């Protein structure tokens, strides 16, 4: 099975933070992690407070993703969305 994983550390959430599936909005300095597997064609996106130990599922995750390159682009789009705030969620066109 093919898979890919990316983590971006120390992303400062924009105004409004990020919305998590667990129901909370996280703000401040966050780490963003994306994992994609070919087996299910899904990208899973999680966030945590930088230096924390508990990962939270970003609202909208998992999302269908066609391949490794697309999942990398999705990860970058999520990082950009976190920086923009709003509250940020996973883009639906990954």
Protein Blocks (a to p, Z undefined) as FASTA:
>chain_A
ZZdddddehiacdehiaadfkopacehjddddddddfklopacdddddehiabdcddehi
acddfbfklmmmmmmmmmmmmmnomiacddfkZZ
